């Protein structure tokens, strides 16, 4: 069983069940057994916790880095490929770090899979924070989409504003301009924005109407694995030219 680190303690055999409580979360890219942008992820999780639960998450980044590295080593995670760890902060005050997926790549990449996506509309209670409510709603929407033959979900709200793709920051391309919604800040969104800037593309933060997706040349998302370019949206094929350029810039930045 993979380790969980709970309130600074490492439990290796049978960690207690996770609290039956709401939580906020961050999925964090790990490269060479080191969490990427750990301080930024901790800050985002703390901000979400403060808004939803009324308390923040003050943690020393160096201590958290050492703690996560120890957990990964104890679980024999490979150093030659990337992986993921997850931080959850529960409404009762407990925090947990857990080991996650191992990726077949080293660093941020353009993922080879180009999933067929569908547009769905639903609202999330308590806003666009990275919360257990948002995660649960996405899993329900994704389950319904897969039942209908799709592999990914682009989400808009009841007002018709595009917000996420697979519960991650979404980027919509028309010509050489990239558009992204101005929602709750995320490390992945900031990372992709920097990559697009280095690749020489204009990024505009604005409301995106669901109807505008019919004219999109590309739609891609950025999460802890890297960049995923959607292959189609509701049957309409999409390109991946700017997504590839952003992924190259993102990969180069992660190697610096």
C-alpha positions, 0 to 999 in steps of 0.5 A: 500500500502506498504511503500516506503522510498525515499531519507530518507522520508517515504511515506505511501499513494501514493508514486510517481511512480518509476523513469523511469530509469536504476537502481542497486539493492539488495534484502536483507534478514530480520530476526526479523525485522532486515536486514541481512548483511545490510552494505555489501549489501549497499557496493555491491549496491554502487560499482555497482552504481559507475561502471554503473552510476559514483556515489556511495552510501554512507549510514550510516549502523545504520541509514539505519537499523533503517529506514528499521525497521521503514518501516517494523513496519509501514507495520506490517511485522511479527517478527517471520518469515523472509522477504525481503526488496529491495534497488534500486539506480537509475541512476538519483541519487534517492534511494528507499527501499521497503518492499518485500516478507514474507517467511514462515520460520525463517532465511535462510533455504533449500527451500522445492521446488526443481524446474525443471530447463533448461539451457539458453544462453544469454549475458547481456549488461554492465556486470554481475552487479545487474542491471535493465538490468540483472533483465529484461533479467532474467524475459524474460528468466524465462517466456520463460522457464515456457512456456516450462514447467520449473520453473527455469533457469540456465544461461550461456553466448554466450561463454558457461560459466555458470554464474547464476541460477535464477539470483543468485549465482550458485553452481555446485557439483561434488563429494565433490567439489563445483564449482562456477563462479568467477563473480561480488561479491554478499553477497549471494555468500559470505554467501554460500561460508562461509557455505560450508567452515563450512560444510567441503566442498571445494569451487573452484571459476572458469569458469564452461563450460555449458557442464560440467553440464551434469556431475553435481551431484547437482546444487543449488543457494543461494539468499535472501531466503536461498538455493534452490537445483534444482530437475533436469536440462533439465530432468536429476535428481539432488541430494541435499546432499551438498545443505542440508549440506550448508543450515544447516550451513547457518541456524546455522550461521544466528542464531549466 
